[in-house]
Amino acid sequence: MIGLDAGAPLLVGRDREEDVLRRFVGQIQVSGGTLLVTGDAGVGKTVLLQAAAASARSAGTRVVKVIGSEFEVGASFSGLNQALLPFLDHLDGIGAEHADALRVALGFGAGTTPTRGLLAEAVLALIRELSVNAPVLLVIDDLPWIDRASAGVLSAVARRLVGARAGILAAFRTGDSGFFDRTGLSELTLAPLAPEASESLLGTRFPTLNSGVHAQVLAAAEGNPLALLQLPQALSEPQRHAAEPLPDPLPLGQRLQRVFASRIGALPEDTRVLLLTAALEGTGDLGVLRQVHGGPVESLLGPAEAARLVQLAGGARQLVFEHPLIRAAVVGLSTSAERRRIHRRLAGVMADDLERRARHLGEATVEPDEAVAALLERAARRVLVRGDAQACVEMLCRAADLSPLADRRHGRLAQAAFVGAESIGATGSAQELLTDVRDARVDHSASLHYATAAALVMLNTDAPLDSAHRLLVAAIKGYPRRTDANDTELIDAIWGLALVSWVGGRTELWTPFHTALAALRPGPPVDLQMAEALFADPAHRGLRLLPRLEADLGGADAETDPTVVQNLAGCAFWVDRLGQVREPLWRAITEGRAGGPARRHLVALMDVCVDDFQRGRWVEQAELAAEGLQVCQGLGGSVFSFYFRYHQALLAAVHGRFGDCRSLTAQMLGWAGPRGAGTAERFARHALVLSALGQGDWESAFRHAEAVSAAGELAPHVPHALWVAMDLVEAGVRTGRRDLARAHVRALREADVAALSPRLAMHVAAAEALVAPDEAAPGLFEAALGLPTVGEWPFDAARIRLNHGERLRRIRATTRARAQLAEAFVVFRDLGAAPWAERAERELRAAGQADTGRGVGSLTAQERQIADLAAQGLTNREIAERLVLSPRTVGSHLYRVFPKLGIAKRAALRDALAALDG
C-alpha cells in the first residue's frame, strides 16, 4: 500500500493503480512529469490522490494541494493563487520579469498584462527554484472547477515538467476536464471495483449486514467504492438486518446525493449554515469563515466531522469537503434566499479583494443596483488587465444584468461584445450581445464599443466591408470625446478602423483614419503613428518612422505585452523585420495552442507565415497556414481565412502545383470581390503572379502584378506593391514593355524603397539590372547580390541569380553564367521550387553544363546549422526552441541532411560533418 492508514480500506482492489502512482511519485523525484486520474464520481479518485500525496511527503517531496470549487471557477487565477500563495516569498529568486508577471496575475502587483506563455514560464521558473531543495508535487482535485485562466497556465506547465523534479497529479470526472487541456498527457483511468474487491470492501466496513441486504448493496453500487461505503449508512439499523428491498431505486448519482442530503439535514442549523458558507466561499479558509460567523467556528464543525462530511486540513486552517457530491448537496439543500444572504456576508468581509467582493455581491443581488453593477465593471477591467478576457466578458454581462438604466446596461453589453470579439475572437457570442443591445432600441450612438464590436462582427459575415467602415466612421465622428487621445474607448475604435481599412485596402477607406488621428490631442499615441506610416502606407510614409521602429524592435524579445508585440509585428510586416519579433510571436502561438486568445494566435500565425516564406522556411509555413485555417474554422468563419489560403496558394505556386494555386486564389477572390476586400484580392494576385512566372506566362504575370499597382507608380495604401515590384519589372521586360518597366524602376527610386529594408533594396537593385543594357546589367546584378543579409532571403536571391545567369549566358559569359545558375539551381532544388529549378537546369544545359546533380555533402546554411546542433546531442525540440522553428521543420531538414551526408543514423552526424569540413 502507498497510502494513508485511515484510508487503507478504501484502497481495496487498487493494486494496479497503486503501482502506477508509486512509480509516478518516484519519477517526479528524479525527472518530473504529469499524471491525470479520471473516473466516475465516487470511484476513488480523491482517495488515491490523498494516498499518493502521503507517499510523496514521506519521501521528502513538498506537496501542494489545490481543490477546484464551483463558485471559484469564475474567479480569475484563483487556482493559481491556491497553488502559489505559500511560495510568494520565493519570487525574488526567479528573476524580475517572471516575478512581476506572477504578481500581476495573482493580484499582488501592477504592471503589464502577462501572456499565458510568460506565466507558464514564470510558474516553471518558480517550481524549478523550489525543487532545488526538494521535489515538488502539485495535487489538483476536482480539476473541472479550476478557473479558466489558471487551467490554461497549468496545462502549459504540465507539458514542460520533464527534468524539473516536479509533478502535477490531477483528478477529474470522466469526460470533463473543464478548461484544462489534457491533450497528450498521461492518464490513469479508474474503473469500478471488481466483484471480489467490492465484496471485500463492503464486508470489511459493514460485517453485520444481512446477506440479502449485502447482495442488494453490491448490486446497487455497481463497483463504486463511495456507494459501497455510503449506501449502508443510509439504512436504519432494522433495515441493515432485514432482507427487505432497498428503498428509493434511484440512479446511483442521485441516490448518493440523497444519502448525503439526509446526513446534512440532520446537522444543527448553525453547522449547516457554516457548511453552506464554506461551499460558496470556495477555498475553505477558516479565517474567512470566522469573520463571516463572528467568531470561532471549530465547535460548529464537530457534528459535520463526526458525520464524515468534512475534515480540517492545511494545519487546521482549511475546511475540506470529503467529496464534491457533499458540497453539491449542501448547496442543493439551501434556498436562494439563504445563498444570497451568505454571498452578501462574504462580500462584507472581502473589502480588500475587489474581484471576489464584486462576484459575491453579484450573486447576492437580485434587483438592479448601479453600485453593484459599477463594482462588477471595475472588477472586470481589473481582470482584463490580468489577462483573463473571458472572465471579463462574464463579469460585464452580470454588470449589465444589474444595471438599472438602459444606457448603462447596453453600454456594458457593448463592452463585453468588444472584449469578446477583439481579445478572444468570439464573434458569435459578441453578435448575440450586440443583438440584445440593438433589439432594445435604445440610443447607443455614443457607444464606440458597440460600433467597434459590431464592425469586427461584420467582418466575419457576408456584409460589405464598406458597411462596417461607415458604421465606425460615423460613430467616431459623433463621439463626444473624439479628440481625447487618452480615451481608451476612442483609441480602440480607431484601431478597429485601421483593421477595417486595411482589409479594404483603398485610399478612401484610410482617409477617415488619418483624419481621426490628426484630431487627437495632445497627439496620437506613438503606436498608432507608427501603424499609420508603416502598416497603412510604408512606401510613402514609412521612412520617417523607421528609426523609431528599429529602436523598439531592439527590445522585442523581452516584450511581454501581447498588444505591443502585435503592433510591433504589424509595423515590421511590410518592411521585412518580422524576424526581429519572431520570438514573442512564437510565444503568442504557443499560448494560443494552449487555449489563449484566438485573435492573437491568428495574427501571430499570419506574421510568422510571412517571415517563413521570405526566409525559405516553407515546411513550417505550410504547417502554420493549415493551423491558421483550422483556428479560423473553430471560430465559425474568420475574416483571416483568406490570409492562410494566400500562404497555401504561394506555396502551391512556387512548388509548381498550379491547379491548387488557381483553386485557392479563386476562393480568395470569390470572398473578396462581393465584400470590397481589396487587400485579400491583392494577396491573391501576388500568388497568381508567382504561378504565372513559374509557368513562364509573362503576360499573365504582368497583368496580375499591374492589378496590384499600375506600372510606373506605387499606389498609396497598397503595401503589397512593394512585394511585387520586382515581379512587375521582370514581366514587363519579358513582354516587351521595357518603357513601363523603366518607369516602375524610377518610381521605386523616387520613393527610396531601397531604404525600407535590405530585401527591398535587393529587389530594387535587381529591377534596375533587369532594365539595364547588357553592358551594365552584370555589375548591377552583382551589386544586388552583394547587399547585406542577401543570404537571409534564399528564394529571392536565387531568382536574381537566375536572371543574372540568363543575362550572362546571353552575352556569352558562359563560365560566369554557369556559376550563378548552378548556385540558383541548388537553392531552388533544396526549397522544392520545382518550376524555377527546372528553368535553372535548362539554362545550365544551354550554358554547356550537362550534369546538374549535387555531390554528397552539399548542405544549405540552415541545414548545416541544424546538423551541427543535432551532432552536439540536442533533440529536435531543443533545436527548434533555439532557432525559433517548429520541431517538425527541424525533422524535415534532418530528413534531407542524412542522404546528403551519406548516413542513416543521427549518431553518425558528428563524423560526417567532420569529414565534410576535412
PyMOL commands that set and color helices and strands:
alter all, ss='L'
color gray80, all
select helices_A, chain A and resi 5-11+15-28+45-58+72-74+78-93+96-106+116-131+143-145+148-158+195-205+211-221+225-230+232-234+237-241+252-265+269-281+286-293+298-306+324-333+336-348+354-364+370-385+389-401+406-424+427-439+448-459+465-478+488-504+507-518+526-535+538-541+543-553+556-558+562-573+578-593+598-614+618-634+641-655+658-675+678-695+698-708+720-723+725-734+738-750+753-755+758-771+777-785+790-792+794-810+814-831+834-846+861-871+876-883+887-901+906-917
alter helices_A, ss='H'
color red, helices_A
select strands_A, chain A and resi 33-39+62-67+136-141+166-173+186-190+310-313+318-321
alter strands_A, ss='S'
color yellow, strands_A
deselect
rebuild
show_as cartoon
